[in-house]
Amino acid sequence: MRTWVLPEYVEDILPAEAARIERLRRALLDLYAMHGYQLVMPPLLEYVDSLLTGTGHDLDLRTFKLVDQLSGRMLGVRADITPQVARIDAHLLNRSGVTRLCYAGSVLHTLPSDMNRTREPLQIGAELYGHRGVESDIEVQRLMMQAMAAAGITEAYLDLGHVAVFRALVRRAKIGAAKESELFHAMQLKDVPALRALTQKLDRATREAMVALPDLYGGKAVLAAASKRLPKYPEIRSALRDLKCLSDALADVARIRFDLAELRGYHYHSGVVFAAYAQGHSNALARGGRYDEVGKAFGRARAATGFSMDLRELASARPNGPAKKAVLAPYKPKDASLQKRIAALRARGEIVIVDLPGHVAARRELGCDRRLARRAGAWMLVRDIT
């Protein structure tokens, strides 16, 4: 007998987990819709030049590529839906005002982002276009925390960073692309000795600021420390003001932490970056940020901010409630009163399974805790399931 083996970090989703994920998907899309976010469904495949436009090199190595048999051009299987939604906003909808969009679908990664994560996340998210103020960042991050709560995760905290701080230091010191890349990777690792070595020949203010960034992590005191330890550049002052404003506005929905060395998505994010975490989970359950420059690559610069989640990871972090039980009905397709009773039960949200002729599986294997039985001339729910 042949054993069917799936690729590494790719797996099936079986009924119980699939049901949890689908319930969560519906709940989150309904939540987004209630806040005015309209659903879009981008394609799984696009030409690579469109799929990777505006994202720098961040998605290139994560994207599976193949040749289109119709055109001979290179296709990519999406590794992130966000750039596709930005293309839809900038190129297809072409609205002048604020646009709110949401989405849900599978993405595929060439490599897992961590040793315990899938290469096929189920990405769900919301994006807001056409507003540059901190008010839209507040709206999006508040919606993200509400989505966490809707998933049953109430003990959550929010990490805030701002790529403009590192970017201002690089540009003011006129650091070349090669050195910037080295500093970027050292900063992501919070490798202070490497940062010291790489900044030896830079001016004192830049050198001290670069080495300080990994230490600027924690609660509100971080902002006060940053204002003292970092150069008084307008870009940095503006970034710190934005972070303070966000912290004040979101204090009622999350515990706030700051991480000024966080540069995730540095090549396409333009401002605030954020991530939501929960107790007992080392990976972020939601991530997002501001990316004002991506739409420009599609022909129309649009301010943009948004977030995304992996439904599979979010569902696994969600406390498991009792599984919904079903009703077992006898196979009597010509019994009009029985069919009417089944339809009524289903209309009110009950799961009704018809017991097909010759079926020998135990009824409890079907998840049934009640059955329809004829009592005093009517079809009634009874609990004598065996």
N, C-alpha and C positions, 0 to 999 in steps of 0.2 A: 504494500500500500504506500503510495507516494505521500510524503509530508510536504504540505504547502507552507512555505516560509516567506514572510514579508520582508522587505528591505529593512535594514537597521533604522531604528527610531521612527518607524512607520507601523501603525497598528490599527486593528479593527476596533470599532466602538460597538459594544454589545448592548442588548436591549435596555437593561436597567440604566446604564450610563447614558445611552442615547436619549432615553426619555428625560433624564435630568437636564441634559444639554439643550434639548429642544424646548423644554419648558422655560429654561433660562433665556434662550434666544428670543422667544416670543415676549417674555416679560420685559426684556431690555429694549427691544424694538418698540414696544408699546410705550415704554417710558420716554424714549427719544421722541416718538411721534407726539406725545403730549406736550413736549417742549418746542414743537415746531420743526423738528428735524425730519426731512423727507427722505424716504428710502431710495437708494440707487443700487443697481446690480451690474457692476463692470464685468467684462469677460475674463475668463480664467487665463486666456492667452492674449498676448499683444506682440507687435513687433518690438524688438529689444530697444530700438532707438526711442520709441515712445514710452515704453515701460520704465526705462531708467533715466529719462530726461528730467533734469532738475534735482536729482538725488545725489549728485556727485558720485563717489565710488562706494557709498555706503551699502547699496543693494547689489552691486555688480557681482561680487563673488558669492552672494547668497542665492542668485537666480539661476535656475535650470534653463539651458538654452538648447534649441533644436532648429533644424532647417524646415521651413514651410515647403511642403511638396507642391503647392500651387504656384507660389511666387518665386521660390528660391531664396527668399529673404530670411534673416535670422529672427526666430520667435523666442519669446521668453515666457515661462510660467511664472505668474506673479508671486513675488516673495513678500509683498506688502500692498494692501489695497489703497492706502492713503494717496500715493501719487496718481492712481487712476481716478480717484474722486476729485483731486485737484485739476486733472485734465478735463473732467466733465464740467466742473464749475467754470473754468477759464475758457474752454473751447466750444462746448456744446450748449450749456445753459445761457452763458453770456449775459447774466443779469448784472445790473449796475449797483444794486443795493446789497444788503446783507443776505447771504444764502446759508441755510442750515441743511446739511445732508448727513445721512447715516447709512450704514451698510453692514452686511454680514456674509461671510463666505470663507472658503478654504484658501489657504496660501501654502506654498511649498518652498522649503529651504534646502539648499544643497548640503548644509551641515546643521546639526542642532545648535542652538544658541547656548545650551548647557548640557551636561551629561545626562540630566534627568528630564530633558524636554523633547517633545516630538518635533519631527521635521515637517509635519503637516498641521500647523495650528488652524483653529477655526476662529478667524479674526472678526471681531465686531467692534464698531466704533462710531464716533460722531465727529463731524468737522464743521467749523464755522468760518465763513469767508466774507471779506468785505469790511472788516472792522479792525483797526489797529490799536485801539485803546485797551487798557488793562481790564476794562469791564467785560470784554469778550473772553479774556483768559479766566476771569472769575466765573463766568457762566459755564464755560466748558469744564473747568475743574470741579465746580459744584455738581454738575451733572454726572461727572465720573464718580464722585463719592456717593451720589444717590444710587448709581448703578451698582456700586459695591454693596450698599445697604440692601438693595433689591435682591442681590444674590445671597443675602443672609450673612454678610460679613460686616459686622458692626465695629469690631475692634481694629480699625484701620488707621494708618497714618500716611501722611503725604510728604514726600521728599521734593523740595524745590531747588532748582539751579538756574543758571542764566549763562548761555554761551557767550553773550556779549562781553563778559568780564575777561575771559581768556582771549577772545578775539581782539579786544581793545589793547591788551598788553602786547600781542603779536604785531599789530599794525603800528602802534606808536613806536615800538622798538625797530620797526622795519625789518622784521625777521623774514628770511627767505622761505620758500615753500618746503625745501628739504628739512631745514631746521624746525620749521613749524610742525611738520609731520612727526619728527622725533619727540618734540615736546608734547605733542598731543598724545602719543602712545604712552609716554612716561606719566602724564597726568592721569590718564585713564587707569593706570595701574597704581596711582598714588605712590610712585617710586621717588621718594624725596632725594636719595643719593644720586639717582640718575638726573633728576632735575637740577641739582646743584652742579653736576658735571657739565650739563648741556648749557647752563646759563652763566658759566664762568666769565665769558667775554662780553656779556651784555652789561648795560648800565645798571647801577646799583638798585634803582627803584624797580626796574623790571625783574632783576634777579631775585630780590627779596619778595616781590609779589608772587612770582611763579612758585617759589618754595613755600610760600604761606598758604596757597590755595588748598592743598590737600588737608591742611589743619582746620580750614574754615568749614567745619561740619558740626551740626548740632542744632540747638534751639535758637531762640531769638537773640541770644547773646552773640551769635555768629555775625549778625548784621552790624552790630556795634563794633565788633572786632575788625570786620572787613573795612569799615569806614576809616579806621585808624591805620590799618596795615597796608591798604592798597592805595595806589596813586589816585589823586583827586581828578581823574579824567571825567569829563561830562558823561561819557558812555557808561562808565562804571557807576557813577552817582545815580544815573537814571535807572540802571539795572537794580541797584540796591533799593531805590524807592519803589520800583515795581514789586520786588519781593516782599518788602514791608507791607505794601498795600494788599497783596494777595494773602499774606499771613493774617492780617487783621480781618479781611473779609471772609476767610474760610475757617476761622478758629472754631466756629460752632459745628462744623461737620467733620473735622479731622484734627489729629495732632500733627503739628507742622514741624518738619526738620529741614535744614538747609544744607546743601552740598555744592559749594562753589567750584569744586573740581569736576563735577559731572558734565561730560561733554558728549553724551550719547546723541547720535544724529548730527554731529557738529557740522558736517558738510552740507546739510540742508536746513537745519534748524537755525533760526535767526534771533531768538530771544529766550523766553522762559522755557525750561524743560522740566517735566515733573513725572513722578511715578508714585503709585499707590501700593502699599505693602500691608500685610496682615500678620498678626501674631502666629508663629508656628510655620511660616512660609518664607524661605530665603529669597525666592524669586519675586520680582514685582508682578502684581496681578493686573496692573494697568499702567500704561505709559503714554505720554503725549508731549506736546510742545508747540511753540509758535514757529511757523515756517513761511514767512512772508514772501520769499523769493521764488518758490517753486512754480507758481502760476506764470511767472514771466517767461519761463522756458516754453510754455504753451501759447505764447503770444499775447498774454494779458496779465500784468502784475496784479496780484490780489493778496491783501492781508489774509492770513489764515492761521487758525489754531485748532487743535483737536486732540483726540486720544483714541487708543484702541486697546482691546483686551483679547486674550485667548479664551474662548468659551470653554474649551476642554479643561484648562487649568483652573479657571474660575469655578467651574462646576465641581471639580475635585476638591477645591478649598471650601466649598459650601457645606454647611452642616447637613447631613442626610436626614431627611424626615421620613416618616413611614411611607412605603410605596402605596399608591392608590390601588385599592382592591377592585375586582371586577365581579360582574353578575353573570352566572351561567344560565343560558336559556336552552330549552330542548329544541330539537330540529323538527319544526312543524310549519313549513312554509305556507301551507294552505289555511292555517288557523288565523283568521283575520284579527281576532281579539288579542292573540299573543303578539302578532306583528305590530299591532297598535301600541301594546304595552312596551315592547322593545324600543320602538321609535320614541315614545315618551321618555323613557329612561335615558336614552342617548341624548335627547334634546336638552335634558337638564344636566348633562355632563357626566353621566355614569358610563362606565365601560361595560358593554354587554357582549359576551362571547357565545356564539351559537355552538352547541355540542353536536358536531357532525356525526352522521351515522357511522358505526363501526369504530368510533374513537375510544381508545382504551387507556389513554394517559390519565393519571390521577388528576382530579379536578383542581386540587391545590397547586399543582404545577402550572396551571394556567393563571394563577394569582386570583382565584375566585374565593370569596368568603361568603357569598350568598348565591341562591339560585331562584329561578322563577318556577313556581309549582302551582298547579291548579287547586284552589281551595274554595269550596262553596260556589262553584261555577265561575270564579274569577281567577286571574293570574296574579299571584301574590309573591312577594319576596320572603324567602325563608332562609334560615342559616344552617340547616342540617346538611352541610357539605361534607362528603367523605372522600 
